[in-house]
Amino acid sequence: MSRVRIQRPHSLGSQEVRRRFGEVEANLQQNYGMNIEWEGLGGSFHGHGITGQVQVAEDHIAIDMHLGIMLWPFTHRIQESLEHQVDQLLAN
């Protein structure tokens, strides 16, 4: 499996970042068929060849994603897209 890890600091507070992550979540669901199951500020997700976790903390967000073999060629593109979305989410 190929792995994508993203961690970004923020000063927005965990509740605000969790609320904003809903925009990214909708995009992930539309583009990759991913569903996120939340338990508090942490969530696990799965989709077409993708599994992982997201953790929202008071001062950072961390995403750890595992890509199946069919998505390996797209690892770099998927990581860049997700990094861009998270950076936008934290900048607004």
C-alpha atoms as an extended CHARMM CRD file, in Angstrom:
* protein
*
        92  EXT
         1         1  MET       CA              0.0000000000        0.0000000000        0.0000000000  PROA      1               0.0000000000
         2         2  SER       CA              1.0160000000        3.5540000000       -0.6610000000  PROA      2               0.0000000000
         3         3  ARG       CA              0.6960000000        5.9840000000        2.2000000000  PROA      3               0.0000000000
         4         4  VAL       CA             -0.2440000000        9.6760000000        2.2920000000  PROA      4               0.0000000000
         5         5  ARG       CA              0.3350000000       11.5800000000        5.5290000000  PROA      5               0.0000000000
         6         6  ILE       CA             -0.6100000000       15.1910000000        6.0750000000  PROA      6               0.0000000000
         7         7  GLN       CA             -0.2480000000       17.1670000000        9.2540000000  PROA      7               0.0000000000
         8         8  ARG       CA             -0.8710000000       20.8850000000        9.5370000000  PROA      8               0.0000000000
         9         9  PRO       CA             -0.7860000000       23.2040000000       12.5400000000  PROA      9               0.0000000000
        10        10  HSD       CA             -3.6070000000       25.6650000000       13.1270000000  PROA      10              0.0000000000
        11        11  SER       CA             -4.8220000000       28.1760000000       15.6580000000  PROA      11              0.0000000000
        12        12  LEU       CA             -8.5450000000       27.8440000000       14.9380000000  PROA      12              0.0000000000
        13        13  GLY       CA             -9.4670000000       25.4160000000       17.7000000000  PROA      13              0.0000000000
        14        14  SER       CA            -10.5720000000       21.8370000000       17.2220000000  PROA      14              0.0000000000
        15        15  GLN       CA            -14.3220000000       22.5030000000       16.9390000000  PROA      15              0.0000000000
        16        16  GLU       CA            -13.8800000000       25.1040000000       14.1830000000  PROA      16              0.0000000000
        17        17  VAL       CA            -11.5410000000       22.8760000000       12.1750000000  PROA      17              0.0000000000
        18        18  ARG       CA            -13.9200000000       19.9270000000       12.5530000000  PROA      18              0.0000000000
        19        19  ARG       CA            -16.7840000000       22.1020000000       11.3080000000  PROA      19              0.0000000000
        20        20  ARG       CA            -14.7620000000       23.3310000000        8.3360000000  PROA      20              0.0000000000
        21        21  PHE       CA            -13.5970000000       19.8280000000        7.4690000000  PROA      21              0.0000000000
        22        22  GLY       CA            -17.1490000000       19.1480000000        6.2950000000  PROA      22              0.0000000000
        23        23  GLU       CA            -16.2720000000       20.9520000000        3.0340000000  PROA      23              0.0000000000
        24        24  VAL       CA            -13.2900000000       18.6660000000        2.4350000000  PROA      24              0.0000000000
        25        25  GLU       CA            -15.3680000000       15.6660000000        3.4350000000  PROA      25              0.0000000000
        26        26  ALA       CA            -17.9780000000       16.4270000000        0.7700000000  PROA      26              0.0000000000
        27        27  ASN       CA            -15.2390000000       16.6940000000       -1.8650000000  PROA      27              0.0000000000
        28        28  LEU       CA            -13.6430000000       13.4070000000       -0.7910000000  PROA      28              0.0000000000
        29        29  GLN       CA            -16.9860000000       11.6860000000       -0.9420000000  PROA      29              0.0000000000
        30        30  GLN       CA            -17.7390000000       13.0320000000       -4.4080000000  PROA      30              0.0000000000
        31        31  ASN       CA            -14.2870000000       12.3890000000       -5.9210000000  PROA      31              0.0000000000
        32        32  TYR       CA            -13.2620000000        9.1660000000       -4.1660000000  PROA      32              0.0000000000
        33        33  GLY       CA            -16.4920000000        7.6970000000       -2.8130000000  PROA      33              0.0000000000
        34        34  MET       CA            -15.1580000000        8.0330000000        0.7220000000  PROA      34              0.0000000000
        35        35  ASN       CA            -17.3480000000        7.9160000000        3.7800000000  PROA      35              0.0000000000
        36        36  ILE       CA            -16.0350000000        9.2400000000        7.0840000000  PROA      36              0.0000000000
        37        37  GLU       CA            -17.3380000000        7.8000000000       10.3350000000  PROA      37              0.0000000000
        38        38  TRP       CA            -16.7310000000       10.3500000000       13.0870000000  PROA      38              0.0000000000
        39        39  GLU       CA            -16.3370000000        9.6600000000       16.7590000000  PROA      39              0.0000000000
        40        40  GLY       CA            -15.7430000000       12.9840000000       18.4470000000  PROA      40              0.0000000000
        41        41  LEU       CA            -12.8510000000       14.7530000000       16.7360000000  PROA      41              0.0000000000
        42        42  GLY       CA            -11.4620000000       11.6390000000       15.0820000000  PROA      42              0.0000000000
        43        43  GLY       CA            -12.7570000000        9.7980000000       12.1030000000  PROA      43              0.0000000000
        44        44  SER       CA            -11.9890000000        6.7770000000       10.0240000000  PROA      44              0.0000000000
        45        45  PHE       CA            -12.7550000000        6.6110000000        6.3530000000  PROA      45              0.0000000000
        46        46  HSD       CA            -12.8790000000        4.1860000000        3.4890000000  PROA      46              0.0000000000
        47        47  GLY       CA            -13.6430000000        4.4490000000       -0.1780000000  PROA      47              0.0000000000
        48        48  HSD       CA            -12.6670000000        2.9820000000       -3.5230000000  PROA      48              0.0000000000
        49        49  GLY       CA             -9.1760000000        1.6980000000       -2.6870000000  PROA      49              0.0000000000
        50        50  ILE       CA             -8.6200000000        4.2010000000        0.1430000000  PROA      50              0.0000000000
        51        51  THR       CA             -8.6940000000        3.7850000000        3.9120000000  PROA      51              0.0000000000
        52        52  GLY       CA             -7.4500000000        6.0570000000        6.6510000000  PROA      52              0.0000000000
        53        53  GLN       CA             -7.9780000000        8.2430000000        9.6580000000  PROA      53              0.0000000000
        54        54  VAL       CA             -8.3190000000       11.9400000000       10.3760000000  PROA      54              0.0000000000
        55        55  GLN       CA             -7.6490000000       13.4450000000       13.7700000000  PROA      55              0.0000000000
        56        56  VAL       CA             -8.5080000000       17.0360000000       14.6560000000  PROA      56              0.0000000000
        57        57  ALA       CA             -6.6830000000       18.4390000000       17.6850000000  PROA      57              0.0000000000
        58        58  GLU       CA             -6.7920000000       21.8570000000       19.2970000000  PROA      58              0.0000000000
        59        59  ASP       CA             -3.6170000000       22.9330000000       17.4730000000  PROA      59              0.0000000000
        60        60  HSD       CA             -3.2360000000       20.6140000000       14.4530000000  PROA      60              0.0000000000
        61        61  ILE       CA             -4.9740000000       18.2880000000       12.0270000000  PROA      61              0.0000000000
        62        62  ALA       CA             -3.5070000000       14.9600000000       10.9410000000  PROA      62              0.0000000000
        63        63  ILE       CA             -4.6130000000       12.7550000000        8.0730000000  PROA      63              0.0000000000
        64        64  ASP       CA             -3.1630000000        9.3090000000        7.4500000000  PROA      64              0.0000000000
        65        65  MET       CA             -4.3550000000        7.6280000000        4.2690000000  PROA      65              0.0000000000
        66        66  HSD       CA             -3.5480000000        4.2490000000        2.7200000000  PROA      66              0.0000000000
        67        67  LEU       CA             -4.0400000000        3.8310000000       -1.0210000000  PROA      67              0.0000000000
        68        68  GLY       CA             -4.6910000000        0.4930000000       -2.6700000000  PROA      68              0.0000000000
        69        69  ILE       CA             -2.5440000000       -0.7660000000       -5.5220000000  PROA      69              0.0000000000
        70        70  MET       CA             -4.8170000000        0.6480000000       -8.2280000000  PROA      70              0.0000000000
        71        71  LEU       CA             -4.2860000000        4.1830000000       -6.8560000000  PROA      71              0.0000000000
        72        72  TRP       CA             -0.4990000000        3.9890000000       -6.4500000000  PROA      72              0.0000000000
        73        73  PRO       CA              0.1360000000        5.8230000000       -9.7360000000  PROA      73              0.0000000000
        74        74  PHE       CA             -1.9940000000        8.7120000000       -8.4420000000  PROA      74              0.0000000000
        75        75  THR       CA             -0.4380000000        9.0010000000       -4.9710000000  PROA      75              0.0000000000
        76        76  HSD       CA              1.3470000000       12.2700000000       -5.6690000000  PROA      76              0.0000000000
        77        77  ARG       CA             -1.7280000000       13.8580000000       -7.2680000000  PROA      77              0.0000000000
        78        78  ILE       CA             -4.0160000000       12.7250000000       -4.4450000000  PROA      78              0.0000000000
        79        79  GLN       CA             -1.6020000000       14.0530000000       -1.8080000000  PROA      79              0.0000000000
        80        80  GLU       CA             -1.2380000000       17.4270000000       -3.5610000000  PROA      80              0.0000000000
        81        81  SER       CA             -5.0000000000       17.7820000000       -3.9170000000  PROA      81              0.0000000000
        82        82  LEU       CA             -5.6610000000       16.9210000000       -0.2800000000  PROA      82              0.0000000000
        83        83  GLU       CA             -2.8640000000       19.2030000000        0.9580000000  PROA      83              0.0000000000
        84        84  HSD       CA             -4.3130000000       22.0650000000       -1.0830000000  PROA      84              0.0000000000
        85        85  GLN       CA             -7.8110000000       21.4880000000        0.3230000000  PROA      85              0.0000000000
        86        86  VAL       CA             -6.5710000000       21.3050000000        3.9170000000  PROA      86              0.0000000000
        87        87  ASP       CA             -4.4220000000       24.4290000000        3.4560000000  PROA      87              0.0000000000
        88        88  GLN       CA             -7.4510000000       26.3150000000        2.1000000000  PROA      88              0.0000000000
        89        89  LEU       CA             -9.6060000000       25.0470000000        4.9420000000  PROA      89              0.0000000000
        90        90  LEU       CA             -7.1680000000       26.3510000000        7.5350000000  PROA      90              0.0000000000
        91        91  ALA       CA             -6.5850000000       29.6890000000        5.7690000000  PROA      91              0.0000000000
        92        92  ASN       CA            -10.1890000000       30.8460000000        5.6070000000  PROA      92              0.0000000000
